[in-house]
Amino acid sequence: MVVAIVIALAAVVQSPAVEAPCGDEVQILNEDLDTFDQDPRKGWRSVVARTNCRAKAAELLRIYREMLQMRLDSLAWHEGQVLAELGRVTEAIAIFQQAKRRDVVLDQPQEGWNAYADATIAFLRRDRIALQQARKRLAATPIATTMERQPDGSFRPSSSASRPPNLDVVDGLIKCFDRSYAEAYGSSSCRS
């Protein structure tokens, strides 16, 4: 979830946070849903009330909605993981399917996330070929530039990513293909 928020903020914030003519976008996007949507002095309503800021308010509404959808996707994903760990494979697969994303969210391509979902589903279906194909797609995805919040509140590009996210998880699913999801996902011996 934190990565999703950071990616979302990266789409909006390109330099240290400064009070813009339409408001502090980082602060606004970090507000809880009720404040962002309903408080007349905060959130998108504070932006739309400013001169020449209607377009910015629309942009912030879109970004917040997409961030919220990513959070919901993440919650669905975690629900699917718990179900898979319990051996409730059919239910887990259905939830994992729901957690897949549109092609682009917050101006970031989602093929890596969807390849990860496809790999997990293939593992649960015991389809080694589909799992390996999904792994190839995941490995081929460009590494997204994420922004990390600095102690002073600014954002700077992260240089720590060297592989697509979750590639190690998929490698573990392949390595421990004959084990349960709980073992293949959770065992350090599967990911080494």
Secondary structure, DSSP 8 states (H G I E B T S, - for coil): -HHHHHHHHHHH-SSS---BTTB-HHHHHTS-HHHHHH-TTSHHHHHHTSTT-HHHHHHHHHHHHHHHHHHHHHHHHHHHHHHHHTT-HHHHHHHHHHT---SEETTEE-HHHHHHHHHHHHHHHT-HHHHHHHHHHHHHS-----EEE-TTS-EEE-----S-TTHHHHHHHHHTTTS-HHHHHH-HHHH-
